Amino acid sequence: MLTFDNVRSIYHTIKTFKEKGIRGLAVLLDPDKIADEEAIRNCVSRIGHSEADLIFVGGSLIVEDSFHQSLKMLRSECTTPIVLFPGSLTQISTDADAILFLSLISGRNPELLIGQHVQAAPMLKKRSIEIISTGYMLIDCGRPTTASYISHTLPIPWNKPEIAAVTAMAGEMLGLSCIYLDGGSGAERPVSNEMIRAVRESVSVPLIVGGGIRTESDANAAWDAGADLIVVGTAFEEDPEIVFDLARTKNIR
């Protein structure tokens, strides 16, 4: 696990994963599922002891009114850097170290390409939080997801790596700092190795990959194909001990 000197260092650290060939690991937490102190302490204990690099917090749909309360509790218990993975304008907070400023470049919904960003910009400008501009790409990984339903967009087909590659290329040309390939919560399978490799060969910015990563084999395949940072969410919810396996695996080259 790398160390973070200040709240402005997270993007630099993600870049370091790429530049030095370090395998990055983030755990995605759904605020609805960590709405009490005991749940948060259990998560923090496992993530901290596993030495995962980052915690992502957020989601496409949060049903309970728990986001800000959960984030405050998490911040008070946790030393691992926290990065917001926002599904809406309501998921902005200073109780995190950074925010992925997500532009959904795989879709054609103007609200998620730029619309909500215009509304969020003044709020973020006033807050002491690192902003990481991110080209977010939904990939069809076997089943409809909350993200595709809520966003009113079609994901990129799993077997069309060339579409993902040129989409990512355009995102980098537009000045986005990261590319994030996501199969979505509960994906049946991970993003294909061919797609990860095609995107990696097409862009020079850091590449984040999540969705459907459930085993050490899945994680290794994503890292080997070119992911600089992998994200596990559903797998951690189903078996929190997996974070130890993945953290151990990422240190074996």
Buried (B, 14 or more C-beta within 10 A) or exposed (E): BBEBEEBEBBBEBBBBBBEEEBBBBBBBBBBBBBBEEEBBBEBBEBBBEBBBBBBBBBBBEBEEEBBBBBBEBBBEBBEBBBBBBBBBEEBBBEBBBBBBBBBBBBBEEEBBBEEBBEEBEEEBEEEEBBBBBBBBBBBBBBEEBBBBEBBEBEBBEBEBBEBBBEBBBBBBEEEBBBBBBBBBBBBEBBBBBBBBBBBBEBBEBBBBBBBBBBBBEBBBBBBEBBBBBBBBBBBBBEEBEBBBBBBEBBEEE
